[in-house]
């Protein structure tokens, strides 16, 4: 009798639940944030029109499970093994993010499910960053960072063994999956014992808080988890009432009738007690600031043309804020500049700015005459509806803004380097997937299904 393996979707679902439970225990403020988001979402749904509900995934079961997390790794070996771990959960590396453009010494990818079915089962994703030691100019600090990272093992021997078993079998049995989740979750736990001296910690912190967070601890503790909300502006307004200290502004595009891409905010990172060993074996108590709670609101995935317009407009906003001699109303400026981005689904579709999926309506299923090969006509006749695809990925400038606002010090960008996707993929041990291609494939498949059904009825 052949073995029965647990589906990667099921493993991912269980792992995401275990991760959320762990973070609730470790960061009680996150538990409070989840309660706030659930309250806001419930109120939003009570006022949601049937039209809005039909044009979004906001009522779907997946929305209740929506979470993403973020981790920071120190070495190529850590990244390569993390890829193998996530593969058993059906999470593949999508996209390359160069955060050096925003002054941070890391580059990243998002491990996530890639098919519509897998995303519907559980869209859990992990934004995973790798430290770029080549961006540390101080040779002594670079060596000390490399030495500290070389001495740690972030995966247990049992976790590595189970990964190898899963790869050999192309799956895990129920008992193996339970053990796998139990072992792997340990990698993301908080370690209050630093693996460097307090002096070294202070040196790395002075250089950059992100470097200190990556180098100085025994593992890549999850530094935030992010529930998805239907109204991020309401969450931002209410956070102080719930005893949470929000960052000053929401990252990403402004509020719109037709949401695009990704908007994010967070409560500020907590100062947590850590201990450092001294040369004589004693312990010195200190503090570290890194872990926080984030909230996201997801909108439509944009095409390369739409993304280019978004980047152009955001660039204009950032340039204006940098050159302003006095404080700027960032939210007002953002809304004013983004008035140039169409805020109508039909216009966004006709101009090729966003990705959609096309679905045959009941009227379309009954149509038998006057059918030509034109999507706009199908929609006008009520035979097909177009639903904007949810953006499943991340924004490098927004990610950097969130990271920087939750470091020990308010650091100005100080690291610059060329993008190096090839080096990242060498460390990863695989190529990253093109997110634009994934959205395009989904759109093309849905359109082909509608076309085949309608043209067959002519």
C-alpha positions as CSV (number, residue, x, y, z in Angstrom):
1,X,0.0,0.0,0.0
2,X,1.5,3.3,-1.1
3,X,1.9,6.1,1.4
4,X,-0.6,9.0,1.6
5,X,1.0,12.4,1.6
6,X,-0.3,15.6,3.0
7,X,-0.9,18.3,0.4
8,X,1.6,21.3,0.4
9,X,-1.5,23.5,0.8
10,X,-2.5,21.7,4.0
11,X,1.1,21.9,5.3
12,X,1.2,25.6,4.6
13,X,-2.2,26.1,6.2
14,X,-1.1,24.4,9.4
15,X,2.3,26.1,9.4
16,X,0.7,29.6,9.0
17,X,-1.7,28.9,11.9
18,X,1.2,27.7,14.1
19,X,3.2,30.8,13.2
20,X,0.3,33.1,14.1
21,X,-0.2,31.3,17.4
22,X,3.5,31.6,18.2
23,X,3.7,35.3,17.4
24,X,0.5,36.0,19.5
25,X,2.3,34.4,22.5
26,X,5.6,36.2,21.9
27,X,4.2,39.6,20.9
28,X,0.9,40.3,22.8
29,X,0.4,43.6,20.9
30,X,0.1,41.5,17.7
31,X,-2.9,39.7,19.3
32,X,-4.5,43.1,19.9
33,X,-3.8,44.2,16.3
34,X,-5.5,41.1,15.0
35,X,-8.6,41.8,17.1
36,X,-8.6,45.4,15.8
37,X,-8.4,44.3,12.2
38,X,-11.2,41.8,12.7
39,X,-13.3,44.5,14.2
40,X,-12.7,46.9,11.3
41,X,-13.3,44.2,8.7
42,X,-16.6,43.1,10.2
43,X,-17.8,46.7,10.2
44,X,-16.7,47.2,6.6
45,X,-18.4,44.0,5.5
46,X,-21.7,45.1,7.1
47,X,-21.7,48.2,4.8
48,X,-20.4,46.4,1.7
49,X,-22.6,46.6,-1.4
50,X,-23.4,43.6,-3.5
51,X,-21.6,45.2,-6.4
52,X,-18.4,45.7,-4.4
53,X,-18.5,42.2,-3.0
54,X,-19.0,40.7,-6.5
55,X,-15.9,42.6,-7.8
56,X,-13.5,41.5,-5.2
57,X,-12.3,38.6,-3.1
58,X,-13.2,40.4,0.1
59,X,-15.9,38.0,1.1
60,X,-13.9,34.8,0.3
61,X,-12.7,32.3,2.9
62,X,-9.1,33.0,2.0
63,X,-9.4,36.5,3.3
64,X,-9.9,35.2,6.9
65,X,-6.5,33.4,6.6
66,X,-4.6,36.2,5.0
67,X,-1.2,36.7,6.6
68,X,2.3,37.5,5.5
69,X,5.5,37.4,7.5
70,X,9.0,38.6,7.1
71,X,12.4,37.2,8.0
72,X,16.0,38.3,7.5
73,X,18.7,35.8,6.7
74,X,22.5,36.1,6.9
75,X,24.0,33.6,4.6
76,X,23.6,31.8,1.2
77,X,23.3,28.5,3.0
78,X,20.4,29.8,5.1
79,X,18.6,31.1,2.1
80,X,19.0,27.9,0.1
81,X,17.7,25.7,2.9
82,X,14.8,28.1,3.5
83,X,13.9,27.7,-0.2
84,X,13.8,23.9,0.3
85,X,11.7,24.2,3.5
86,X,9.1,26.5,1.9
87,X,8.9,24.3,-1.2
88,X,7.4,21.5,0.9
89,X,4.7,24.0,1.8
90,X,4.0,24.9,-1.8
91,X,5.7,28.3,-1.5
92,X,8.0,29.4,-4.3
93,X,10.3,32.4,-4.7
94,X,8.5,35.1,-6.6
95,X,10.2,38.4,-7.6
96,X,13.5,40.0,-6.8
97,X,13.5,43.1,-4.5
98,X,16.6,45.3,-4.3
99,X,16.3,47.2,-1.1
100,X,19.7,48.9,-1.5
101,X,17.8,51.4,-3.7
102,X,16.1,52.5,-0.5
103,X,19.4,52.5,1.5
104,X,19.1,49.0,3.2
105,X,21.9,46.4,2.9
106,X,19.6,43.5,1.8
107,X,17.9,42.0,-1.2
108,X,14.8,39.9,-1.1
109,X,12.2,37.6,-2.6
110,X,8.7,36.5,-1.6
111,X,8.0,32.9,-1.0
112,X,4.4,32.3,-1.8
113,X,1.9,30.0,-3.5
114,X,1.6,30.7,-7.2
115,X,-1.6,29.0,-8.5
116,X,-5.1,30.3,-8.1
117,X,-6.1,27.1,-6.3
118,X,-3.2,27.3,-3.8
119,X,-3.8,31.0,-3.2
120,X,-7.4,30.2,-2.5
121,X,-6.4,27.5,0.0
122,X,-4.1,29.7,1.9
123,X,-2.2,32.7,0.5
124,X,0.4,32.8,3.3
125,X,3.7,34.3,2.1
126,X,7.0,35.2,3.7
127,X,9.1,38.2,2.5
128,X,12.6,36.9,2.9
129,X,15.7,39.1,2.9
130,X,19.4,38.2,2.6
131,X,22.1,40.4,4.1
132,X,24.6,41.8,1.6
133,X,27.9,41.6,3.4
134,X,29.5,43.2,0.4
135,X,27.8,46.5,1.3
136,X,29.6,46.7,4.6
137,X,32.6,48.9,3.9
138,X,34.3,48.5,7.3
139,X,36.4,45.4,6.8
140,X,36.7,44.6,10.5
141,X,32.9,44.8,11.0
142,X,32.4,42.8,7.8
143,X,34.6,40.0,9.1
144,X,33.0,40.0,12.6
145,X,29.6,39.8,11.0
146,X,30.7,36.9,8.7
147,X,32.2,35.1,11.7
148,X,29.1,35.5,13.8
149,X,26.8,34.2,11.0
150,X,29.1,31.2,10.3
151,X,28.9,29.9,13.8
152,X,25.1,29.6,14.0
153,X,22.7,26.9,12.7
154,X,19.2,28.1,12.2
155,X,17.6,24.7,11.4
156,X,17.6,21.7,13.8
157,X,19.1,18.4,12.5
158,X,15.6,16.9,12.6
159,X,14.2,19.7,10.4
160,X,16.9,19.2,7.8
161,X,16.3,15.4,7.9
162,X,12.6,15.9,7.3
163,X,13.3,18.2,4.4
164,X,15.4,15.6,2.8
165,X,12.8,12.9,3.4
166,X,10.1,15.2,1.9
167,X,12.2,15.8,-1.1
168,X,13.0,12.1,-1.6
169,X,9.4,11.1,-1.2
170,X,8.0,14.2,-3.0
171,X,5.8,14.7,0.0
172,X,5.3,14.1,3.8
173,X,2.9,11.8,5.6
174,X,0.7,13.1,8.3
175,X,3.0,12.3,11.1
176,X,6.0,13.6,9.2
177,X,4.2,16.8,8.4
178,X,3.4,17.4,12.0
179,X,7.0,16.8,13.0
180,X,8.2,19.0,10.1
181,X,6.0,22.0,11.3
182,X,7.0,21.5,14.9
183,X,10.7,21.5,14.0
184,X,10.7,24.3,11.4
185,X,8.7,26.7,13.6
186,X,11.6,26.7,16.0
187,X,13.7,28.5,13.4
188,X,11.4,31.5,13.7
189,X,11.2,31.7,17.5
190,X,12.6,34.7,19.4
191,X,15.9,34.2,21.1
192,X,16.5,36.7,23.9
193,X,20.2,35.5,24.2
194,X,22.4,37.3,21.8
195,X,25.2,35.4,20.1
196,X,27.6,38.3,20.2
197,X,29.1,40.5,22.9
198,X,27.3,43.7,23.9
199,X,30.2,45.6,22.4
200,X,29.8,43.9,19.0
201,X,26.1,44.4,19.2
202,X,26.6,48.2,19.7
203,X,29.0,48.3,16.8
204,X,26.6,46.6,14.4
205,X,23.7,48.7,15.7
206,X,25.7,51.9,15.1
207,X,26.3,50.7,11.6
208,X,22.7,49.8,10.9
209,X,19.9,48.4,13.0
210,X,19.0,45.9,10.2
211,X,22.5,44.4,10.3
212,X,22.4,44.1,14.1
213,X,19.0,42.3,13.9
214,X,20.4,39.8,11.4
215,X,23.8,39.2,12.7
216,X,23.5,39.2,16.5
217,X,21.0,36.5,17.2
218,X,20.8,32.7,17.0
219,X,18.1,32.6,14.3
220,X,15.9,34.6,11.9
221,X,13.1,35.4,14.3
222,X,9.9,36.4,12.5
223,X,10.1,40.2,12.7
224,X,6.4,40.8,11.9
225,X,3.2,39.1,10.9
226,X,0.6,41.0,8.8
227,X,-3.2,40.5,8.7
228,X,-5.1,41.8,5.8
229,X,-7.7,44.5,6.3
230,X,-10.5,46.0,4.2
231,X,-9.9,49.5,5.4
232,X,-6.4,50.4,6.4
233,X,-7.2,54.0,7.0
234,X,-9.7,53.1,9.7
235,X,-7.1,50.7,11.3
236,X,-4.5,53.5,11.2
237,X,-7.0,55.9,12.9
238,X,-8.0,53.4,15.6
239,X,-4.6,52.0,16.6
240,X,-3.9,54.6,19.3
241,X,-7.4,53.9,20.8
242,X,-6.3,50.2,21.1
243,X,-3.0,51.1,22.8
244,X,-0.9,50.7,19.7
245,X,1.6,53.3,18.4
246,X,1.2,53.5,14.6
247,X,3.9,54.7,12.2
248,X,3.3,58.2,10.9
249,X,2.1,57.4,7.3
250,X,0.7,54.5,5.4
251,X,3.1,53.2,2.8
252,X,2.1,52.7,-0.8
253,X,-0.5,54.3,-3.0
254,X,-3.3,56.6,-1.7
255,X,-6.8,55.5,-0.8
256,X,-8.8,55.0,-4.1
257,X,-12.1,53.9,-5.3
258,X,-10.3,51.2,-7.2
259,X,-7.4,50.0,-4.9
260,X,-4.1,49.1,-6.5
261,X,-1.1,47.2,-5.4
262,X,-0.4,47.3,-1.6
263,X,-0.9,49.7,1.3
264,X,0.9,48.9,4.6
265,X,1.2,50.4,8.0
266,X,2.4,49.0,11.4
267,X,2.6,49.6,15.1
268,X,6.1,50.6,16.1
269,X,8.5,47.9,17.1
270,X,8.8,46.9,20.8
271,X,11.9,47.3,22.9
272,X,12.6,43.8,24.2
273,X,15.0,42.6,26.8
274,X,18.0,40.6,25.6
275,X,21.1,39.3,27.3
276,X,24.8,39.3,26.3
277,X,27.5,37.0,27.5
278,X,30.7,38.6,28.9
279,X,34.2,37.1,28.6
280,X,34.0,35.8,32.1
281,X,30.8,33.9,31.5
282,X,28.4,36.4,33.1
283,X,25.3,38.0,31.6
284,X,24.6,41.6,30.8
285,X,21.1,42.7,30.2
286,X,20.3,45.0,27.3
287,X,17.5,45.7,24.9
288,X,16.7,45.2,21.2
289,X,14.1,46.8,18.9
290,X,13.0,44.8,15.9
291,X,9.6,43.0,16.1
292,X,6.4,44.7,15.3
293,X,2.9,44.2,13.9
294,X,1.9,45.2,10.4
295,X,-1.4,45.6,8.5
296,X,-1.9,45.5,4.8
297,X,-4.6,46.3,2.3
298,X,-4.2,44.7,-1.1
299,X,-5.5,46.1,-4.4
300,X,-5.2,45.2,-8.0
301,X,-2.0,43.8,-9.6
302,X,-0.6,46.2,-12.2
303,X,0.9,45.4,-15.6
304,X,4.4,46.7,-16.4
305,X,2.7,49.8,-18.0
306,X,0.7,50.4,-14.8
307,X,3.6,49.7,-12.6
308,X,5.8,52.2,-14.5
309,X,3.1,54.9,-14.0
310,X,2.9,54.0,-10.3
311,X,6.7,54.2,-9.9
312,X,6.8,57.5,-11.8
313,X,4.1,59.1,-9.7
314,X,5.6,57.8,-6.4
315,X,9.0,59.1,-7.5
316,X,7.5,62.5,-8.0
317,X,6.0,62.4,-4.5
318,X,9.3,61.3,-2.9
319,X,11.3,64.0,-4.8
320,X,8.9,66.7,-3.6
321,X,9.1,65.6,0.0
322,X,12.9,65.5,-0.1
323,X,13.2,69.0,-1.6
324,X,10.5,70.7,0.5
325,X,12.0,73.3,2.9
326,X,9.2,72.7,5.4
327,X,7.1,69.7,6.5
328,X,4.8,68.4,3.8
329,X,1.3,67.1,4.0
330,X,2.4,63.7,2.6
331,X,-1.0,62.2,2.4
332,X,-2.5,65.2,0.6
333,X,0.5,65.4,-1.8
334,X,0.2,61.6,-2.5
335,X,-3.5,61.9,-3.4
336,X,-2.9,65.0,-5.6
337,X,-0.1,63.4,-7.6
338,X,-1.9,60.1,-8.0
339,X,-4.9,61.8,-9.5
340,X,-3.0,61.2,-12.7
341,X,-3.6,57.4,-12.3
342,X,-7.0,56.3,-13.6
343,X,-9.4,55.3,-10.8
344,X,-11.9,53.4,-12.9
345,X,-11.8,49.6,-13.5
346,X,-12.9,49.8,-17.1
347,X,-10.4,52.6,-17.9
348,X,-7.6,50.7,-16.2
349,X,-8.5,47.6,-18.3
350,X,-8.8,49.5,-21.6
351,X,-5.5,51.2,-21.0
352,X,-3.8,48.0,-20.0
353,X,-2.8,49.2,-16.6
354,X,-4.0,46.3,-14.4
355,X,-4.5,42.5,-14.7
356,X,-8.0,41.0,-14.6
357,X,-9.6,37.6,-14.6
358,X,-12.6,37.1,-16.9
359,X,-15.7,35.1,-15.9
360,X,-18.6,34.0,-17.9
361,X,-22.0,35.2,-16.6
362,X,-25.3,33.3,-16.7
363,X,-26.2,35.6,-19.7
364,X,-23.0,34.6,-21.4
365,X,-23.8,31.0,-20.9
366,X,-27.1,31.5,-22.7
367,X,-25.8,33.7,-25.5
368,X,-26.1,32.1,-29.0
369,X,-26.0,34.9,-31.5
370,X,-24.2,38.2,-32.3
371,X,-21.1,37.0,-30.7
372,X,-17.8,38.4,-32.0
373,X,-14.3,38.1,-30.6
374,X,-14.1,41.3,-28.7
375,X,-13.8,41.4,-24.9
376,X,-15.2,44.9,-24.5
377,X,-18.4,43.8,-26.4
378,X,-18.7,40.8,-24.2
379,X,-18.6,43.0,-21.1
380,X,-21.0,45.6,-22.5
381,X,-23.5,42.8,-23.3
382,X,-23.2,41.4,-19.8
383,X,-21.8,38.1,-21.0
384,X,-18.5,38.4,-19.2
385,X,-17.4,40.2,-16.0
386,X,-13.8,41.4,-15.4
387,X,-12.5,41.1,-11.9
388,X,-9.2,42.8,-11.0
389,X,-6.5,40.3,-9.9
390,X,-5.3,40.8,-6.3
391,X,-1.7,41.9,-6.0
392,X,0.0,39.0,-4.3
393,X,3.5,40.5,-4.0
394,X,5.4,43.4,-2.4
395,X,6.7,46.9,-3.0
396,X,10.4,47.5,-2.3
397,X,10.1,51.2,-1.3
398,X,7.2,50.3,1.0
399,X,9.1,47.4,2.5
400,X,12.1,49.6,3.2
401,X,9.9,52.3,4.7
402,X,8.3,49.8,7.1
403,X,11.7,48.3,8.0
404,X,13.3,51.7,8.6
405,X,10.4,52.9,10.8
406,X,10.9,50.0,13.1
407,X,14.6,50.0,13.6
408,X,16.3,51.1,16.8
409,X,17.2,54.5,15.4
410,X,15.5,56.7,12.7
411,X,18.3,56.0,10.2
412,X,18.7,57.9,6.9
413,X,19.5,55.7,3.9
414,X,23.2,55.1,3.9
415,X,23.9,52.0,1.8
416,X,24.1,52.1,-2.0
417,X,24.9,49.3,-4.4
418,X,24.0,47.9,-7.7
419,X,21.2,45.5,-8.0
420,X,22.6,41.9,-8.0
421,X,19.8,39.5,-8.8
422,X,22.2,36.9,-10.2
423,X,24.1,36.8,-6.9
424,X,20.9,36.4,-5.0
425,X,19.7,33.6,-7.2
426,X,23.0,31.9,-6.9
427,X,22.6,32.0,-3.1
428,X,19.0,30.9,-3.4
429,X,19.9,27.9,-5.6
430,X,17.1,28.7,-8.1
431,X,15.7,31.5,-10.3
432,X,13.0,33.7,-8.9
433,X,9.7,33.6,-10.7
434,X,8.5,36.7,-12.7
435,X,5.4,38.0,-11.0
436,X,4.2,39.8,-14.1
437,X,4.2,36.5,-16.0
438,X,2.1,34.8,-13.3
439,X,-0.6,37.5,-13.5
440,X,-0.5,37.4,-17.3
441,X,-0.9,33.7,-17.4
442,X,-3.9,33.9,-15.1
443,X,-5.5,36.6,-17.2
444,X,-4.8,34.7,-20.5
445,X,-6.2,31.4,-19.2
446,X,-9.5,33.0,-17.9
447,X,-9.9,34.9,-21.2
448,X,-9.3,31.7,-23.2
449,X,-12.0,29.9,-21.2
450,X,-14.5,32.6,-21.9
451,X,-13.6,32.9,-25.6
452,X,-13.9,29.1,-26.1
453,X,-17.3,29.0,-24.5
454,X,-18.7,32.1,-26.3
455,X,-17.3,31.3,-29.8
456,X,-18.5,27.7,-29.6
457,X,-22.1,29.0,-29.1
458,X,-22.0,31.1,-32.3
